[in-house]
């Protein structure tokens, strides 16, 4: 059995867009009780890609930000709004 998802512990800097995106994606995903795998399936992305987004590893395309926002039921700009 997998561990219960937990929200991020530290807030990203206001000028760290990858960190802000990671914060919002993980926070919203956890609030829905979803695993990274479930979010990835809904977005039609690879689970390892979702993991990399949440770890601020990848520069994410606008198309994928739109996919994530749609799955998480928020406007795309909300994923880039400073925390």
Buried (B, 14 or more C-beta within 10 A) or exposed (E): EEEEBEEBEEEBEEEBBBBBBBBBBBBBBBEEEBBBBBBBBBBEBEBEBBBBBBEBEBEBEEEBBBBBBEBBEBEBEEBBEEB
